[in-house]
Amino acid sequence: MIAIPLAAVLLYFSLRGVEWRRVGHLVSGCRFNFLFLSLAVGVLGYLVRASRWQILLNASEKLPFSQVLWASSAGYLGNNWLPARAGELVRTAMISARSKLSRTYVLTTALAERVTDILVLVLIGSFVGLGLEQKPLWLARISAVAAAAAVLGTVFLVALPIVHGWADAIVARLPVADRLKARLHRITENMLAAMRGFRNPSRFLRFLALTILIWLIEASAAMAAARALSLHLSLPVALLLLTALGVGNALPATPGAVGIVQFVAVTVLVPFHFTHTDAIAFILTAQAVSYVVITSLGLLGVWRYRMNAPKSGPSSPQRTRGET
């Protein structure tokens, strides 16, 4: 497993030479008004994320915002504490179990969110980087690779509805049992149905606008966390940091991306008048704020899900789009 050794190496280089006395001084002198502002803005960000996901889910079935919010929050909680971004499976299972949507349909919408996030982040980071001379060279190179991957992923998702007939023909010719062919057909149908939501111009524009808003909110939360420590983080640098963190999340990571987050923060912030120690103090504070927000929302989401369990028994509603 490469994630643990990678995290250990990156954490070593990130924390080497940190003046922990100054970290303690910055944290002890924290301005709570800005810290609470960062918490509030962080909560707003997850509300907007749930609203964005609801746009895709509602293309097939109208789901209440509260149901989407709690499932989304539980999923992000799982991503923070479980390996391999298993939270995506958590929120998929929670929506599928309490709706007529299949697991494949719901998971495809969740993956579409991830692809869009990467694409928008890389575009924002590239645009912001044009006006920043100190942009790390390694980030520029990795961003190019991430941008290419995001574009390919977008093309694949958008092209799915177009190649519907081809997909059916390929599955029909596979040398497998009829039962497996039927299952593959259902999976293909669900993926195609999930991506047809993007073919509605109004729905797509709302989804894209909320994606941009999400990252502006995330940048604002980071700026407020920096101000809480009496550090200055400008909007362009905050967006560049979020881009780097988004790219870093593509690497094999431990729960919470420990090691990667600290390494990215030091690498990005030090060229912009942050000391090594200041960068670590900031990212630890920002992570703590993020963990408080998503742990609170996630645990509340799990509790609400269990409290609203069907009274009649464990059977789930009949799927409108297959059982896969």
C-alpha positions, 0 to 999 in steps of 0.5 A: 500500500503506497498511501502510507509510505507516501504520506509519511515521506511528505509529512516528514518534509512538510514538518521538518524545521517547523518552529512549533513554539511559533505555531503555538503562539499563532494558534493561542492568539487566534481571533475567534470571530474570524474562526467562527466566520470560517466555520460558518462559511464552511457550512455554507459550502456544504449546503451549496454542494448538496444543492448542486448534487440535487440538480443531477439527482432531480433530473430523474426523481425529485428528492427533498433537499434535506435527504440530499444534504444528509447523504452528501454530508455523510459521504464527505465524512466518509471521505475524511475518515475512510480510505480510497474515498469510500464516502462516495459509496456511503452517500450513494447507498444512502440515496439509493436505499431511500429512493427509486434511483439505482446505485449506478445512477447515483454513483455516476452523478457523484463521479460527475461532480468530481470530474467537474470539480477537477476541471473547474479547479484546474481552469481557475488555477490556470487563470489565477496563475497567469498573474502570479509569478511565484506559481510553483513549477511542479504545480504548473506541470501537474495541472497540465496533466490534471487538466488533460485528465479532466477534459478526457473525463468530461468528454467521456461523460458527455459522449456517453449519451451519444454512443448509447447504441454502440454501448448496447451493441458491444455488450450484446457481442460480449462472450458472457452469460445472458444474465451478466449481459443483462446486468451490464445493460442495466449498468450502461442504461443507468450511467447514460440516464445519469449523464443525460441531465447535462443535456439540459442547458438550464440544468447544466448552467446551474450546475456549473454556476454552483461549482464555481460558487463552491470554490469561491466559498472554499477560498473565502473560508480559507481566507477567514482561517488565515485572518484568524491567525493574523495571516494574510491570504489573498483570494488568488493565492487561496484559489491556487492553494485549492487547485493544488489540493485538488490535484493532490487529492488524485494521489494515493492518500490516507484518510484526510490526505494527511501528508499531502495536504501539509506538503501542498500548503508549504509548497504553495504558500511559502513563495507568497510571503508565508514562512514554513511555520506559518504555512503549517500553522495555517493548514492545521487550523484550516483542516481543524475547521474543516473537520469540525464542520464535516464531522458535525454535519456528517454525524448529524446526517447519519443520525437523521438517516437512521432516525428516518428508517422505514418502519415496515422493514428493511425492504427498499423501494422498487427501483425505477432504473434497475437494481445495480 
